[in-house]
């Protein structure tokens, strides 16, 4: 049975690369790795999150993500990333 994912929006200032590995086999990118001490770790992005939008613009591939996020880092602009997350799995991990 496929688990349902819920939408979340994470807000932060883009001051450096996210510090993730993202797999783009599907329509959107799924986070496969979060590096220790990375911006992604600090703002609450988790392994398994699916990134669907950056500042309300759809992310449909690695190049699109870089085009949307990359320029924001240079001016430390505010960013909101829309993700899909399996909250049931997230709650289970926090309880362990």
N, C-alpha and C positions, 0 to 999 in steps of 0.2 A: 504494500500500500504506500503510495507516494505521500510524503509529508507536505503539509501546506506551509508556505512561507508568507510572512507578514512584511509589509513595507515599513521601513524606517528611514528617517532623514537625519544625517549626521552633519552638524555645522562646525566649521573650524576655519582658521586662517592657513592658506597654502604658503608655507614658508620653506618647504623642502619636498623631495620626492616622498611618496607615500610609504615606501619600504615594504612592498609586497611582491609576491609572484601571483599573477592572475592568468587563469586558463580561459581562453576565448574559443573553446570548441563549440559552444552554443551561441545563442543570439546575443547574450551579454557575457561579461566576464565574471568568473567565479574565483574568489580569493583562495589560493592554495597554500600560501605561506605568508606569515607576518614576521618580520624581522624584529628581534629584541631591541627595544629602545626606539623603534621607528615611530614616525608620525601616526601611521595607521594604528599601532598599538595604543598610543596615547589618546587618540580620539575615539577608540572603541570599535574599530573595524575588526571583524573576526574571520577566521578561516571558515569557509563555506558561504560567506556573504556573497550575494550576486549584485554587482554594481550595474544599475540600470540607467542612471542619469547623473550628470555633473551640471550643476546650476540649471536644472530643468531642460538640459539638452540630452537627448538619448545617446547612450554609449552602445555602439554596435561594432565593436572590434578594437583591437589594440591601438591602431593608428588614430582612431577617433578619440579614445581616452587620452592619449598623449596630446592631441590637438586641443582638447577641451581643458585639460588640467595643467599641462606644461606652462603655458603663458601666465597662469595665475600665480605661480611660485615666485616669479621675478618681482612682483609688486606686493607680495604677501596679502593678496586679496582674499576676501571672505569666500568660502566655498560651501556649498551644500551638496552632499552626495546622497543620492537615493539608492537604497539597497533593499534587497529581499533577504530575509533571514528566517530560518526555522527556529522560532522562539521556543518550541518544545525542547529541541536539542540543546538550546542555549541554557534554559532553566536546569536541565539535567546536568550539564557540565558545572554550573555554579554550585549545585548541591553536593557534588562529590568532594 
